[in-house]
Amino acid sequence: MSSTPKRQFALQGAAVILVLSIAWPYYGWQASALPWLETSLAIGGVALFFATLSRQPWWWRVIHAGFMPLVWFTHTQAIDPNWFLFGAILLLLVFRGALSGQVPLYLSNRQTVGALAELLAERGPSRFLDLGAGLGSTTVPLADALPDSRFTGVENAPLTWLVGRFFSLGRPNIRWRWDDLWQTPLNDYDVVYAFLSPAPMPRLWDKVRAEMPAGSLFISNTFPVPGVAPDRIIDVDCVPPRPLYCYQL
Ligand SMILES: C[S@@+](CC[C@H](N)C(=O)[O-])C[C@H]1O[C@@H](n2cnc3c(N)ncnc32)[C@H](O)[C@@H]1O
């Protein structure tokens, strides 16, 4: 069974409905209040059972088991609700991509940037696009290392974009754009780099093939295009492994 977010809502929701539909009439019949600690533990147990039965990854099982007991615990702390609103807004400003396209923020490491710099140096001055450019952890060091190349970063999470904008200040070979990667034309670039997630790769490959010019290069960090053999795989020396899958157009 797949482990999409909707599936997880369904599993947790089923556990809530099952436990409450037994507990409410039971305690109602006895005219006593529902014991929320025990109820939340029971929901966690049932959700864990459902998640195990449907063979969800281990970390989803942990989340299912802990979610309702944590809700109960948080409730007992009587925290001002505005903090939750603040936290939700902050998460949205940084992790918008995770919500809309299953692409959260995590950063390319130094070794990857080094491998990209070597690859670009081999090709000569290039126009490089980072699709989902995060904080600029790829674009900024590459722009410093290769002043003759031009770098564009496209990012759609507001706070992430703002931090990246700050880091790219004073670097004339960086164009830092707040935009949706799906609305970004790819025809103007020699090298397009993406470090996203498995979810968008099939759709992104259709876009790459439709828009990137002949002779250009598409590089995906960690996530290969399913069913398409890369022309080259660069094994970056890091843990966990972060291979660069290179597709020559
Ligand atoms: C895994 S991070 C990679 C960041 C950077 N490229 C790097 O290598 O360090 C992916 C980034 O893509 C952004 N993203 C996700 N969906 C996007 C979209 N539709 N348009 C633009 N950016 C997006 C996320 O906000 C996140 O910052």
The ligand as a MOL file (V3000), in Angstrom:
LIG
                    3D

  0  0  0     0  0            999 V3000
M  V30 BEGIN CTAB
M  V30 COUNTS 27 29 0 0 0
M  V30 BEGIN ATOM
M  V30 1 C 15.4260 19.7870 -1.5570 0
M  V30 2 S 15.3690 21.5260 -1.6520 0 CHG=1
M  V30 3 C 16.8050 21.8620 -2.6460 0
M  V30 4 C 17.3840 23.2310 -2.4190 0
M  V30 5 C 18.5850 23.5830 -3.2920 0
M  V30 6 N 18.3170 23.3310 -4.6820 0
M  V30 7 C 19.8030 22.8050 -2.8690 0
M  V30 8 O 20.1920 21.9190 -3.6390 0
M  V30 9 O 20.3490 23.0670 -1.7930 0 CHG=-1
M  V30 10 C 14.0000 21.7680 -2.7770 0
M  V30 11 C 13.4850 23.1830 -2.8260 0
M  V30 12 O 12.5050 23.2560 -3.8560 0
M  V30 13 C 11.5210 24.1870 -3.4550 0
M  V30 14 N 10.2890 23.9280 -4.2400 0
M  V30 15 C 9.4220 22.9180 -4.0920 0
M  V30 16 N 8.4250 23.0030 -5.0000 0
M  V30 17 C 8.6970 24.1150 -5.7460 0
M  V30 18 C 8.0350 24.7460 -6.8260 0
M  V30 19 N 6.8960 24.2470 -7.3380 0
M  V30 20 N 8.5840 25.8620 -7.3570 0
M  V30 21 C 9.7280 26.3760 -6.8420 0
M  V30 22 N 10.3950 25.8300 -5.8070 0
M  V30 23 C 9.8870 24.7130 -5.2580 0
M  V30 24 C 11.3520 23.9050 -1.9710 0
M  V30 25 O 10.7640 25.0140 -1.3080 0
M  V30 26 C 12.8140 23.6720 -1.5650 0
M  V30 27 O 13.4060 24.8710 -1.1620 0
M  V30 END ATOM
M  V30 BEGIN BOND
M  V30 1 1 1 2
M  V30 2 1 2 3
M  V30 3 1 2 10
M  V30 4 1 3 4
M  V30 5 1 4 5
M  V30 6 1 5 6
M  V30 7 1 5 7
M  V30 8 2 7 8
M  V30 9 1 7 9
M  V30 10 1 10 11
M  V30 11 1 11 12
M  V30 12 1 11 26
M  V30 13 1 12 13
M  V30 14 1 13 14
M  V30 15 1 13 24
M  V30 16 1 14 15
M  V30 17 1 14 23
M  V30 18 2 15 16
M  V30 19 1 16 17
M  V30 20 1 17 18
M  V30 21 2 17 23
M  V30 22 1 18 19
M  V30 23 2 18 20
M  V30 24 1 20 21
M  V30 25 2 21 22
M  V30 26 1 22 23
M  V30 27 1 24 25
M  V30 28 1 24 26
M  V30 29 1 26 27
M  V30 END BOND
M  V30 END CTAB
M  END
